[in-house]
Amino acid sequence: MKYEEASWYSDRLHREMRVKIYGHYGMPILAFPCLNQQSDDFYNNGMIDTLAPLLDEGKIKLFCVDANDDQTVSSPSWDKAKAGRNLEMYHQYIIKEVLPFIYSKQGGPCEPLLVGMSMGGTHASNNFFRRPELFAGFISLSGQYNIGEYFSGYVNEDIYNNSPVTYLRNMPSDHPYIGIYNQKKMISVVGRGAFEYLVLESNYALKTIAEAKGINIDFHFWDENSTHDWPSWRYQLPYFLNKIL
């Protein structure tokens, strides 16, 4: 399997950020790590091995990025406004730094599919909902769609703009983004097993909002055998990728 690694200093995030690339050809996939993890998260938890058939056959090419959760939702600082600003800067980093990097590796503009589990699912869905014209869609496994859960009720513009259930609830039903959403692939999966209760409420909230706005997200609510952990995600991600491919 072809493997590359790149890194650069992000002036937006004020830190060195890495991207790990797996595969030689295929649908570009931008993959986000779980909470407080980094670009080696997929590798460390067996997801690269799980996706190896798709990678080796040239069906997908995976771009695994670092996160900055330690400066946002897991920040030890009591400065929630600064943490919110860092959250917005992470979105800007994805759009203005990572996407051009992917274009350079793919030979020109393309629309990556966004994927992630847990907090990675939050980032995947949020970046899609914010800029749907730039992406092919998203697969979010066990995602938290209410970012306010991490800020103890504190809300400012940056936190609002990165909390899908918040801004989608207030989106006009005739907003042009809704038509763009519905041209793309949107898959949201959550189970009822161990620790899925942490995100289940926000999944139901997003479903209610999507139905009211006419946003055609493909929701899947699995049973108690589906947990908030890698054994479930290693089954789910290739299952839904194969449906898209």
Helices and strands as residue ranges (DSSP letters): E 3-10, E 15-22, E 27-32, H 41-44, H 47-56, E 60-65, G 69-71, H 80-93, I 94-98, H 99-106, E 113-117, H 119-130, G 132-134, E 137-141, G 147-150, H 157-160, H 164-169, H 176-181, E 185-190, H 197-213, E 218-221, H 230-244
